[in-house]
Amino acid sequence: MKIHRLLPSLFVVGSIVPLNLARDASMYDSMRASLDRAVADSAFPGAFVIVGTHDRIIAKYGAGHLDWAPKKSPVPTESTMWDMASLTKVIAMTSSMMQLVEAHRVELDAPVQRYLPNWTGPNKEKVTVRHLLTHSSGLPAWRPLYKEATDADAAMSLAYATPLDTLPGVRMVYSDIGGILMGEIVRAVSGDRVDTYFAKHIAGPLKLHDSMFLPPASLLPRIAPTEIDPWRQRHLRGEVHDENASMLGGVSGHAGLFSSARDLARIAQVYLNRGELQGVRIWKPETIEEFTTVQDSAFSNRALGWETPTGTNSAGHLMKRPAFGHTGFTGTSIWIDPARDLFIVMLTNRVNPTRANTKITAVRQALADSIVKYSEAPK
């Protein structure tokens, strides 16, 4: 391995983390080998992984190409933009909700109907904001709004009308419908759609230049394409992969965000710095602790918006709580481990050309394990 490829990332003015070039070089080698194998195995056409601490980047690597035609497609970089899919739920929606809760504009144990009075139906008056954030509202996982509706207003009306499957608090069912409603709460309370709120209060202050909904056509050359979509009858690039989010106009609390590795690294560092980055405070430390703590470990591994390690999910077999993270259907993931002062961002377009490719599950786990192993090596 050529050590000089790591040097620009390793030396950061003011870093207080002891550096170990041999360990970090070994981590890079392991990460590179794992990603190259995954590309060779057709797990995805391209990927970019970035690993770091609260104040420095340890390693980063782009594997493969943005599409399956290497001669016509660039290698992924830290500024490549990817469809975040369900990372939208934590990076945009939960980030916004954390600020609104902190400002006492939303109460976690208030009924959802306080903020969305038109969300009515049997037992819906019993559902709280906390239930939505922990996926324990009783809502179903999904509904094909894009097949049932003809426009965004009709799709949202169907989301509101979707009945509960069970009483709230009975079980955990990961629900995109709940994510849509959380985005609606952001809009109802702040007066801004979730994309506008995120741009004003999260992306803008943190200088997240690649993080946005509805990216303009000028950015298409550096956006990773996703699926050859049977519904829209085209290869998607720069428009949201999630069909329901598309029918909702490309902006939703559950999907629609595009972002890059360098932006997600900054988000991770905000968490590792207890809510502040380069003099800009986004959340209070106690807000981060509240939202990243498992709400009821006997019930599920869910924090508020966030997921936590189980030993079998994408965090791998070695990462433990208080770590937290999330995945996106398109092949994205982020894990943040405050105990180790470590974050891992992995961005891929594994749904290119088809969502039937599920090889990423094992790749995520193996990559997380190898990185955590090296992070625990003697310094």
N, C-alpha and C positions, 0 to 999 in steps of 0.2 A: 504494500500500500504506500502511496505517496503521501507522506506526512504533511507536506506543504499545503495540501488541499484542505486540511483541517485548521491550519494556523489562523486564518482570518476570523474564524468563529470562536477560537479558544481564548484569545486574549482580548478582554474587554476592560476598559479603564474602570477602576473602582470595584472590580470583582473581588468578592471575599471568599469564593469557593476555591478550595485547594485544587490545583490542576494536576492531572496525571496523564501525560501524553500517551503513554503506552496503553493504559486502560481505555482512554477515549478512542484511540486508533483501533483498538480491538473491537470496541463497540461499533465503530463505523464499518469495519470489515464485515462483521457479523450481519449488520443491517443491510449492507450492500449485497452480500451473498444471498440473504433471504429474499430480498426484493427481486434480484435478477432471476432466481429460481422460480419465483412466482410468475414473472413475465414469461419465462420459458415454458411454464406449465399452463399458460393461457388463463391465469387467474384474473388478469386485467391487462389491457394494453399498456397502461402507464401508471406511475405512482410517484408521489413525493412524500418523504418522511422527514420530519424535523423534530429533534430531541433537544431539550434544554432544561435550564434551572430558572430561578427567579431573576437572574441578571445576565445570563449568557446562553449562547447556543452551543451545545456540545457537538452535535453532528447533524448533517442534513444530506440527503441524497435523492436524486431523481432517477427513476428506472424506466426503461422502455420508452414509449412514445405516446403522444396524446391519442393516436389512432393506430389501427393495425397495419397501416401502410407506412413503414418507417421512412422511406425516402421522401414522402410528402408531408410528414408530420414531425413536429419538434419534440425534443426530450423535455419532460416536465421540469419546471424550475420553481423556486419559492414564490414567484409572482404569477404562476399559472392559476387560473381561476377554475374552481370546481363547483358543481352543483352540490350543495351541502345536504340536500334532502332533510332528514330529521334532525340534523345538527342545527337546523333552523330553530327547533324547539328550545334548545339551550342557549345558543349564541345570540339569537335575536329575541325570542319571546320571553324566556326565563330571565335574561339579562334585563329586559325592560321591566318585567314584573318585580324583580328584586328592588329596583329603584322606586317603583310605585308603592310597594309594601314598606320600604324604608321611610318614605315620605308620608306614611299613614293615609295614603289615598286608596289603598286596597287593604282589606283585612283578610288574612288567610282563612279564618274560620267563619267568615261571613258567607251567607248563602249566595250562590252565583246569581240568583234572581235580584239581589240588591243592585247589581251592575248591569244585568241583562234581563229586565223585567218581562221581555217578550219570550224568554226561554221558558215555556210552560209545558206541562204534561204531568202524568202521574208520577209522584214522588220526586219530581225535580226540585221542589222547594226544600228538600233535605240535602241537596248537593252543595258542598262548599267549594271555595276556591282551592283549598288544600286537597280536596278529593280530586279535582281536575289535575292538579300538579303532580299527584302521586298515582294517577291512572287508576283510581279506586272509586270513580264516580258512578259506576254502573252502566256507563255508556258502552256500546259495542266498539270493537276495534276499528271498524272501517265501514264505509258505505260508498257504493259507486256513484257519487254525486254527478260525475262527468257523463254517466250514461243516462241519468234520470233527469238532468236539468239541461236547459238550452242556453242559459247565460249565467253570469256571476250572481245576480240577485236571486235567481231561482235556486241555484246551488246552495247559497247561504241560507235561504229559507228552509231547504231540506235538512241542512245541518242542524238548524234550530229545532226542527220538528222531529228529529230522530229520537225515538223513545229509549228509555233506559232498559237494559236487559235484566238488571238486578237492582236491588237496593244499594245505595252508596255504602262503601266500607265493607262490603261482603267479600270482594275479591279484587285482585289486581288484573286488569286487562289493559294492555298498552293501546291507547286510543288516539287515532288521528282526529276523530271528531272532537275529543276533548281539547286537543291542540288548537283546532280551529276556533273553538269557543274562547280559549285563553287569549288568542289574538284579538277577539272581539272585545274582551274585557279591557285590554290595553287601549283599544280605540275608544270605547265608551268612557273610560275614566280620563284619558289624556286629551281626547279630541283629535288624536292623530292615528292613522293606520299604523300597524306595527312596523312597516318599512320606514315610514317617516319618523316615527318615534326613535327607532334604532339609529337612523342616520343622524338625528339631532343630538341624541343623548349618549350614545355608545360609540358608534363608528367615527363621528366627527371629533369628539374630544380625544379619542385614542389614536387618531390618525390611521384608521383602517381604510386605506385607499382602495382596496380590492373587494370590500365587503358591501354588498348591495343586493336588492331585489331588482328584477327587470333590467339587467345590464344592457347598455346601449350596443348597437351593432358594431361600433368602432372597436369594441373589446373582443369581438369574436375570435380573432387570431390567437388569443392566449386563453381561451376558454376550452376546457376539455369536453369533447362531445360525449354524449351518453348513449341512449338506446336508439336503435332503429325501431321506432315506436309503431306498433300495429294499429293503434287508434288514430294517431295523427298522420300516419303513412309517410313518415320522413325520418331522417337521422337527426336527432335533436342536438342542438348546440346553442347555448346561450338562452334557451328557454327551459323553464322548469320541467324536470322529468316527471314529477308526481302529477298524475292526471287530474286529481281533485284540485290541487293547487292551481293548475293551469285553467280549469274551468272557473275558479274563483278570481281569475285575472292575473295570476302569477304572484300574488301576495297573500300569505296566510301565516297563522301562528305555527302551523305544523310543517311547512315546507315552502321553498321559494328563494331562500338566501343563496347567493353565490359568494365564495370567499377564496382566499389563498392560504398557503402554509405560513407565510410571513405574518399575515394578519392573525391567524389562529394562535401563532406563537405569542403574539402580544396579548391576546385575550388570556392565554394560559398564565402568562407572567403577571397579569393583573391579579389573578386569583392567588398565585404564589406570593405576591407582595401584599396580600391582605387588602386588596381593593384599590390599590394606587399604583400608578406607573408614571415615572418621569414627571412627578409633581401633579399629576391629574388624578383626582380621586373619583372613582366610579361608584363604589359601594363601601359601606363600613365593614370592618372585619366581622362584626357580629352578624351582619346580614349574610355574608358568605358562609359562616359557620351554620347558620340556620338552614340555608337552602341546600347545603351539601351534606347534611347529616341525615342518615336513614331515619325515616319517621316512625316505623314500627318493624323491627327486624323479624318479628314473629309472623308478620304479614307478607312482607316483600322486601326487596333490596332497594326500593326506590327512595331517593331523597326528594326534594322539591324540584321537579323538572329533571334533575340529574339521576343517573343510574350509578350504582356502586359495584365494586368487584364481588363476584360470587365464587370464583375459582373455576368457573366454566364459561364465563362470558368473554367478551373481547378484551377485557383487562388481562387475560391470561391466567396462569395458575399461581403466580407469585405475588402479584399486587394485592394489597389488603386495604381495608378502610383505615383511615379516613379518605382514601383516594376516591375520585369520582370521575365520571366520563359519560360518553354517549356515542352512538353510532348513527350513520345515515345509510339509507337503503342503496344509494348509488355507489357506496364503497368508501365512505368517509368515517373517520373516528377521531376522538380526542380523549386522552386520559391525563388527569392531573393528580399527582401524588404529593401532598404537602409534607408528609413524613419523610420522604426521600428528597424533597426539593427537586422534583422531576416532572416533566411533562413529555408526552408522546403524541404527536399529531401525524396521522396517516391519511393521505388523501389519494383516492384512486377513482377510476371510472369503470368499475368492474361490471356495470350493466351494458357496456359497449362490447358487442353489439346487441346482447340480449340479457335480460334479468335472470334467465335460467341458470346462469353461471354463479355457483355458490361456493367456489373454492376459496373465497376471501376469508371465510370464517376461521379456517385453520391457519392462514397466513397471519391474520391479526393476532391470534393467540401466541404463535411462535415468535413473532416479532416483539411483542410486549415482554414475553419471558426472557428473551435474549438481552433486551435493553435493561430490564430490571436486574438481571443477573450481573451485568457489568456495573450498574450503578451501585451495587452492594459490594463490589470488589474493594479491597483495602486501598486507601488513598495514601 
